């Protein structure tokens, strides 16, 4: 199925911004690379910040879908965590440009406000997973946002390691160990 002009712009901008950053993505070059007239781009987006917000929303929606679907299965807190962790890791390894774009959003003052103003930062099923774990004493009694951010930092580190090396990828055993470390970090202490 052919992409619409708007989708072409978003996909091209995502790749350009993931590779070169927000400031190194001029709208004129975006028009050239996407094959869409600059006037058409401005018809869909008021400017680069508006375009970046649309890309961030798309990236978060895709990540949130993967996470929500993984957590929605019926299982123990540990099984839900493992499913969520694995789904998020696999999603970002297969959606490299989305991962790189969101990483830039987190580390760039120009883009950080795009993520921080987004209401869908923590997926609803994942939020319920954390809250249920706290309420039942299975997870540490910390703010859900702290637990979520801690989990995401571990996943991001693992994805960065996996995508960053061209010659030596993580083994399945290493990935499993890193996931288990994430679980141990957020589960409630044994009494």
Beta strands, then each sheet from edge to edge (+ up, - down):
end
